[in-house]
Amino acid sequence: MTRVQLTNEEWEFIGSHLPIGEYGPYPERLRQQFEGVIWRFKTGGQWREIPQEFGP
């Protein structure tokens, strides 16, 4: 399965719409985890099937 990877431009657009800092500190791997969520919805896979490259 090919990794879903956002371009820097896409991430800047998405990141500007996230309530970062309003509910806690900025997660270190937010982009990686966000790409994991995209993978999950694009593939229809289950959460337990998400590849390790998207984080724990």
Secondary structure, DSSP 4 states (H G I P E B T S, - for coil): -PPP---HHHHHHHHTTS-TTTSSSPPTTHHHHHHHHHHHHHH---GGGS-GGG--
